[in-house]
């Protein structure tokens, strides 16, 4: 974990909607949908480009965590988005997934 990374701090100190071994979900502070959560892995990996830094088991558990978080929020139809790099709209360089459900505005940045 990086002491300078906002998301590393939120993994430890954030107001978690859900937490499991290695992953947390928090509400987005700038929601683009009725339900807009961020799923953040504890492990600091800058972008989806470095997904291979996760073992196959960790990657599987991360995707299962995302799906279970959406289910627990009562979402049946929803969108899962990952922004990759500055040109892809990523503003915080710690891999995270947006889970959006209900009425939606623009895509998350």
mmCIF file of the C-alpha atoms, coordinates in Angstrom:
data_MODEL
# 
_entry.id   MODEL 
# 
loop_
_atom_site.group_PDB 
_atom_site.id 
_atom_site.type_symbol 
_atom_site.label_atom_id 
_atom_site.label_alt_id 
_atom_site.label_comp_id 
_atom_site.label_asym_id 
_atom_site.label_entity_id 
_atom_site.label_seq_id 
_atom_site.pdbx_PDB_ins_code 
_atom_site.Cartn_x 
_atom_site.Cartn_y 
_atom_site.Cartn_z 
_atom_site.occupancy 
_atom_site.B_iso_or_equiv 
_atom_site.pdbx_formal_charge 
_atom_site.auth_seq_id 
_atom_site.auth_comp_id 
_atom_site.auth_asym_id 
_atom_site.auth_atom_id 
_atom_site.pdbx_PDB_model_num 
ATOM 1   C CA . UNK A 1 1   ? 0.000   0.000   0.000   1.00 0.00 ? 1   UNK A CA 1 
ATOM 2   C CA . UNK A 1 2   ? 1.080   3.534   -0.726  1.00 0.00 ? 2   UNK A CA 1 
ATOM 3   C CA . UNK A 1 3   ? 0.751   6.108   2.058   1.00 0.00 ? 3   UNK A CA 1 
ATOM 4   C CA . UNK A 1 4   ? 0.249   8.790   -0.629  1.00 0.00 ? 4   UNK A CA 1 
ATOM 5   C CA . UNK A 1 5   ? -2.583  6.999   -2.458  1.00 0.00 ? 5   UNK A CA 1 
ATOM 6   C CA . UNK A 1 6   ? -6.127  8.106   -1.597  1.00 0.00 ? 6   UNK A CA 1 
ATOM 7   C CA . UNK A 1 7   ? -7.575  4.676   -2.381  1.00 0.00 ? 7   UNK A CA 1 
ATOM 8   C CA . UNK A 1 8   ? -4.957  2.888   -0.255  1.00 0.00 ? 8   UNK A CA 1 
ATOM 9   C CA . UNK A 1 9   ? -6.104  5.147   2.599   1.00 0.00 ? 9   UNK A CA 1 
ATOM 10  C CA . UNK A 1 10  ? -9.780  4.434   1.885   1.00 0.00 ? 10  UNK A CA 1 
ATOM 11  C CA . UNK A 1 11  ? -9.129  0.683   1.992   1.00 0.00 ? 11  UNK A CA 1 
ATOM 12  C CA . UNK A 1 12  ? -7.957  1.142   5.584   1.00 0.00 ? 12  UNK A CA 1 
ATOM 13  C CA . UNK A 1 13  ? -10.090 4.054   6.812   1.00 0.00 ? 13  UNK A CA 1 
ATOM 14  C CA . UNK A 1 14  ? -13.005 4.442   4.422   1.00 0.00 ? 14  UNK A CA 1 
ATOM 15  C CA . UNK A 1 15  ? -16.715 4.123   5.077   1.00 0.00 ? 15  UNK A CA 1 
ATOM 16  C CA . UNK A 1 16  ? -17.075 0.647   3.589   1.00 0.00 ? 16  UNK A CA 1 
ATOM 17  C CA . UNK A 1 17  ? -20.350 -0.567  2.146   1.00 0.00 ? 17  UNK A CA 1 
ATOM 18  C CA . UNK A 1 18  ? -18.790 -4.033  2.019   1.00 0.00 ? 18  UNK A CA 1 
ATOM 19  C CA . UNK A 1 19  ? -15.437 -5.537  2.910   1.00 0.00 ? 19  UNK A CA 1 
ATOM 20  C CA . UNK A 1 20  ? -13.910 -8.949  2.277   1.00 0.00 ? 20  UNK A CA 1 
ATOM 21  C CA . UNK A 1 21  ? -10.420 -10.368 2.322   1.00 0.00 ? 21  UNK A CA 1 
ATOM 22  C CA . UNK A 1 22  ? -8.414  -7.999  0.120   1.00 0.00 ? 22  UNK A CA 1 
ATOM 23  C CA . UNK A 1 23  ? -11.264 -5.856  -1.259  1.00 0.00 ? 23  UNK A CA 1 
ATOM 24  C CA . UNK A 1 24  ? -13.612 -3.067  -0.184  1.00 0.00 ? 24  UNK A CA 1 
ATOM 25  C CA . UNK A 1 25  ? -16.604 -1.311  -1.695  1.00 0.00 ? 25  UNK A CA 1 
ATOM 26  C CA . UNK A 1 26  ? -17.384 2.344   -0.989  1.00 0.00 ? 26  UNK A CA 1 
ATOM 27  C CA . UNK A 1 27  ? -19.914 4.829   -2.320  1.00 0.00 ? 27  UNK A CA 1 
ATOM 28  C CA . UNK A 1 28  ? -18.551 7.132   -5.025  1.00 0.00 ? 28  UNK A CA 1 
ATOM 29  C CA . UNK A 1 29  ? -18.419 10.749  -3.815  1.00 0.00 ? 29  UNK A CA 1 
ATOM 30  C CA . UNK A 1 30  ? -19.431 11.959  -7.301  1.00 0.00 ? 30  UNK A CA 1 
ATOM 31  C CA . UNK A 1 31  ? -22.124 9.446   -8.294  1.00 0.00 ? 31  UNK A CA 1 
ATOM 32  C CA . UNK A 1 32  ? -23.080 8.964   -11.931 1.00 0.00 ? 32  UNK A CA 1 
ATOM 33  C CA . UNK A 1 33  ? -26.030 6.669   -11.107 1.00 0.00 ? 33  UNK A CA 1 
ATOM 34  C CA . UNK A 1 34  ? -28.566 6.056   -8.339  1.00 0.00 ? 34  UNK A CA 1 
ATOM 35  C CA . UNK A 1 35  ? -26.198 3.388   -7.041  1.00 0.00 ? 35  UNK A CA 1 
ATOM 36  C CA . UNK A 1 36  ? -22.534 4.101   -7.741  1.00 0.00 ? 36  UNK A CA 1 
ATOM 37  C CA . UNK A 1 37  ? -19.978 2.096   -5.820  1.00 0.00 ? 37  UNK A CA 1 
ATOM 38  C CA . UNK A 1 38  ? -16.239 1.771   -6.173  1.00 0.00 ? 38  UNK A CA 1 
ATOM 39  C CA . UNK A 1 39  ? -14.672 -1.630  -5.623  1.00 0.00 ? 39  UNK A CA 1 
ATOM 40  C CA . UNK A 1 40  ? -11.060 -1.213  -4.580  1.00 0.00 ? 40  UNK A CA 1 
ATOM 41  C CA . UNK A 1 41  ? -8.508  -3.976  -4.096  1.00 0.00 ? 41  UNK A CA 1 
ATOM 42  C CA . UNK A 1 42  ? -6.255  -3.633  -1.064  1.00 0.00 ? 42  UNK A CA 1 
ATOM 43  C CA . UNK A 1 43  ? -3.221  -4.351  -3.238  1.00 0.00 ? 43  UNK A CA 1 
ATOM 44  C CA . UNK A 1 44  ? -1.953  -1.161  -4.862  1.00 0.00 ? 44  UNK A CA 1 
ATOM 45  C CA . UNK A 1 45  ? -1.905  -1.757  -8.617  1.00 0.00 ? 45  UNK A CA 1 
ATOM 46  C CA . UNK A 1 46  ? -1.973  1.465   -10.688 1.00 0.00 ? 46  UNK A CA 1 
ATOM 47  C CA . UNK A 1 47  ? -4.220  0.419   -13.595 1.00 0.00 ? 47  UNK A CA 1 
ATOM 48  C CA . UNK A 1 48  ? -5.968  -2.514  -15.230 1.00 0.00 ? 48  UNK A CA 1 
ATOM 49  C CA . UNK A 1 49  ? -2.895  -2.798  -17.477 1.00 0.00 ? 49  UNK A CA 1 
ATOM 50  C CA . UNK A 1 50  ? -1.108  -4.402  -14.509 1.00 0.00 ? 50  UNK A CA 1 
ATOM 51  C CA . UNK A 1 51  ? -3.886  -6.920  -13.765 1.00 0.00 ? 51  UNK A CA 1 
ATOM 52  C CA . UNK A 1 52  ? -1.294  -9.714  -14.056 1.00 0.00 ? 52  UNK A CA 1 
ATOM 53  C CA . UNK A 1 53  ? 0.075   -8.561  -10.671 1.00 0.00 ? 53  UNK A CA 1 
ATOM 54  C CA . UNK A 1 54  ? -2.931  -10.397 -9.219  1.00 0.00 ? 54  UNK A CA 1 
ATOM 55  C CA . UNK A 1 55  ? -2.842  -14.170 -9.097  1.00 0.00 ? 55  UNK A CA 1 
ATOM 56  C CA . UNK A 1 56  ? -5.581  -16.031 -10.953 1.00 0.00 ? 56  UNK A CA 1 
ATOM 57  C CA . UNK A 1 57  ? -7.248  -16.753 -7.605  1.00 0.00 ? 57  UNK A CA 1 
ATOM 58  C CA . UNK A 1 58  ? -7.108  -13.072 -6.564  1.00 0.00 ? 58  UNK A CA 1 
ATOM 59  C CA . UNK A 1 59  ? -8.596  -11.994 -9.900  1.00 0.00 ? 59  UNK A CA 1 
ATOM 60  C CA . UNK A 1 60  ? -11.405 -14.517 -9.547  1.00 0.00 ? 60  UNK A CA 1 
ATOM 61  C CA . UNK A 1 61  ? -12.131 -13.410 -5.978  1.00 0.00 ? 61  UNK A CA 1 
ATOM 62  C CA . UNK A 1 62  ? -12.143 -9.764  -7.090  1.00 0.00 ? 62  UNK A CA 1 
ATOM 63  C CA . UNK A 1 63  ? -14.741 -10.425 -9.797  1.00 0.00 ? 63  UNK A CA 1 
ATOM 64  C CA . UNK A 1 64  ? -16.826 -12.498 -7.386  1.00 0.00 ? 64  UNK A CA 1 
ATOM 65  C CA . UNK A 1 65  ? -16.620 -9.650  -4.847  1.00 0.00 ? 65  UNK A CA 1 
ATOM 66  C CA . UNK A 1 66  ? -17.878 -7.195  -7.479  1.00 0.00 ? 66  UNK A CA 1 
ATOM 67  C CA . UNK A 1 67  ? -20.816 -9.462  -8.404  1.00 0.00 ? 67  UNK A CA 1 
ATOM 68  C CA . UNK A 1 68  ? -21.731 -10.178 -4.770  1.00 0.00 ? 68  UNK A CA 1 
ATOM 69  C CA . UNK A 1 69  ? -21.539 -6.484  -3.879  1.00 0.00 ? 69  UNK A CA 1 
ATOM 70  C CA . UNK A 1 70  ? -24.006 -5.685  -6.682  1.00 0.00 ? 70  UNK A CA 1 
ATOM 71  C CA . UNK A 1 71  ? -26.336 -8.480  -5.488  1.00 0.00 ? 71  UNK A CA 1 
ATOM 72  C CA . UNK A 1 72  ? -26.197 -7.220  -1.897  1.00 0.00 ? 72  UNK A CA 1 
ATOM 73  C CA . UNK A 1 73  ? -27.145 -3.750  -3.140  1.00 0.00 ? 73  UNK A CA 1 
ATOM 74  C CA . UNK A 1 74  ? -30.233 -5.246  -4.795  1.00 0.00 ? 74  UNK A CA 1 
ATOM 75  C CA . UNK A 1 75  ? -28.951 -4.653  -8.313  1.00 0.00 ? 75  UNK A CA 1 
ATOM 76  C CA . UNK A 1 76  ? -30.106 -7.044  -11.014 1.00 0.00 ? 76  UNK A CA 1 
ATOM 77  C CA . UNK A 1 77  ? -29.208 -4.915  -14.014 1.00 0.00 ? 77  UNK A CA 1 
ATOM 78  C CA . UNK A 1 78  ? -26.097 -2.819  -13.679 1.00 0.00 ? 78  UNK A CA 1 
ATOM 79  C CA . UNK A 1 79  ? -22.891 -1.701  -15.330 1.00 0.00 ? 79  UNK A CA 1 
ATOM 80  C CA . UNK A 1 80  ? -19.316 -2.485  -14.262 1.00 0.00 ? 80  UNK A CA 1 
ATOM 81  C CA . UNK A 1 81  ? -16.707 -0.051  -15.586 1.00 0.00 ? 81  UNK A CA 1 
ATOM 82  C CA . UNK A 1 82  ? -12.953 0.188   -15.220 1.00 0.00 ? 82  UNK A CA 1 
ATOM 83  C CA . UNK A 1 83  ? -11.201 3.281   -16.575 1.00 0.00 ? 83  UNK A CA 1 
ATOM 84  C CA . UNK A 1 84  ? -7.675  2.596   -17.790 1.00 0.00 ? 84  UNK A CA 1 
ATOM 85  C CA . UNK A 1 85  ? -5.177  5.444   -17.910 1.00 0.00 ? 85  UNK A CA 1 
ATOM 86  C CA . UNK A 1 86  ? -5.671  9.172   -18.128 1.00 0.00 ? 86  UNK A CA 1 
ATOM 87  C CA . UNK A 1 87  ? -7.014  8.974   -21.696 1.00 0.00 ? 87  UNK A CA 1 
ATOM 88  C CA . UNK A 1 88  ? -9.574  6.412   -20.524 1.00 0.00 ? 88  UNK A CA 1 
ATOM 89  C CA . UNK A 1 89  ? -10.863 8.700   -17.783 1.00 0.00 ? 89  UNK A CA 1 
ATOM 90  C CA . UNK A 1 90  ? -8.865  7.304   -14.850 1.00 0.00 ? 90  UNK A CA 1 
ATOM 91  C CA . UNK A 1 91  ? -8.138  10.022  -12.289 1.00 0.00 ? 91  UNK A CA 1 
ATOM 92  C CA . UNK A 1 92  ? -6.832  7.981   -9.345  1.00 0.00 ? 92  UNK A CA 1 
ATOM 93  C CA . UNK A 1 93  ? -4.105  5.540   -10.223 1.00 0.00 ? 93  UNK A CA 1 
ATOM 94  C CA . UNK A 1 94  ? -5.113  2.629   -8.046  1.00 0.00 ? 94  UNK A CA 1 
ATOM 95  C CA . UNK A 1 95  ? -7.109  -0.025  -9.914  1.00 0.00 ? 95  UNK A CA 1 
ATOM 96  C CA . UNK A 1 96  ? -10.801 0.229   -9.085  1.00 0.00 ? 96  UNK A CA 1 
ATOM 97  C CA . UNK A 1 97  ? -14.118 -0.819  -10.565 1.00 0.00 ? 97  UNK A CA 1 
ATOM 98  C CA . UNK A 1 98  ? -17.258 1.301   -10.822 1.00 0.00 ? 98  UNK A CA 1 
ATOM 99  C CA . UNK A 1 99  ? -20.521 -0.541  -10.133 1.00 0.00 ? 99  UNK A CA 1 
ATOM 100 C CA . UNK A 1 100 ? -23.454 1.516   -11.413 1.00 0.00 ? 100 UNK A CA 1 
ATOM 101 C CA . UNK A 1 101 ? -27.133 0.697   -11.122 1.00 0.00 ? 101 UNK A CA 1 
ATOM 102 C CA . UNK A 1 102 ? -30.473 2.455   -11.434 1.00 0.00 ? 102 UNK A CA 1 
ATOM 103 C CA . UNK A 1 103 ? -30.837 5.666   -13.405 1.00 0.00 ? 103 UNK A CA 1 
ATOM 104 C CA . UNK A 1 104 ? -27.496 6.691   -14.841 1.00 0.00 ? 104 UNK A CA 1 
ATOM 105 C CA . UNK A 1 105 ? -25.916 9.945   -15.929 1.00 0.00 ? 105 UNK A CA 1 
ATOM 106 C CA . UNK A 1 106 ? -22.640 10.098  -17.863 1.00 0.00 ? 106 UNK A CA 1 
ATOM 107 C CA . UNK A 1 107 ? -19.921 7.495   -17.646 1.00 0.00 ? 107 UNK A CA 1 
ATOM 108 C CA . UNK A 1 108 ? -17.744 7.765   -14.549 1.00 0.00 ? 108 UNK A CA 1 
ATOM 109 C CA . UNK A 1 109 ? -14.488 9.643   -14.825 1.00 0.00 ? 109 UNK A CA 1 
# 
